[in-house]
Amino acid sequence: MIKSKLGDLYLNYIPSNQRLERIWKLAQVDFKKRYYNDKFGMLWAIVNPMSQMLIYYIVFTKFFNRNQENFILFLFGGIIIWMAFTEASNRGSHLLKQKKYLVENIQFDWMDLYYSHILSVLLGFLFNLLAFGVLSIFYKNTGGPYWYLFPIVMLTWAMVSLSCGILLGIVRSIIDDAIHVWNILTKLGFWASGIFFETAFILENYRWAAFANPFVGIIGNTRACLLANNEFFFDLFFWDLGYAVILYLISVSLFYRYSKTIVEKL
């Protein structure tokens, strides 16, 4: 018997047959749980990245004399992409444990939990993207000429974020302290993914890093889609997409192989 009211909500709300509908309903419930349970949940979802953007903007412009056109939008675009990735990977690392009552009481493909999870994070990201659009109007940003490639850039982001969450979940079932190592790596990645620097600078000086870290290309090409006068990097675009597909296939294969073992250890 499920005692949790949240568990009852899931079981009553989630259809058991229509897979796409189930994924969407799971994402809806997760989204509401994250943002509507708190009085200012949705507001803080936007305030958090904007406050970070303002802090770094002040530091780089006032103390390091960074003078760049639309630098505040340059920062905001990178920060919201990275924050969405860290949220998706960190929450994905304990998703099965968090949703154990679903796994035990409904017969369905457990991978649907991860698909709904990434969709839920994307819904939150859309609100930050809306805030970016408002700022763009204020700063008279007309957008980039490659705006039509933005959905593919986001698909790349989604596959990398989803895959990292799945792989972290597998590793944490063996070594729970692995999340601390991951937290260190994401802090390092925050500074090494081109959030504060032009992608062209990283390609020219640390080309190996641009191809080793897919977020250099994802963040750089996001800016090319959303900001005027930003170069689109087609070599990184295709490389990152291939990287994401391979990582996704590996993570899904490992998940189906070890998911039952992971659940037994929860």
ABEGO torsion letter per residue (X at the ends): XBABAAAAAAAAABBAABAAAAAAAAAAAAAAAAAAABAAAAAAAAAAAAAAAAAAAAAAAAAAGBBBBGAAAAAAAAAAAAAAAAAAAAAAAAAAAAAAAAAAABBBBAAAAAAAAAAAAAAAAAAAAAAAAAAAAAAGBAEBAAAAAAAAAAAAAAAAAAAAAAAAAAAAAABAAAAAAAAAAAAAAAAAAGAABBAAAAAAABAAAAAABAAAAAAAAAAAAABBGBBBBAAAAAAAAAAAAAAAAAAAAAAAAAAAAAAAAX
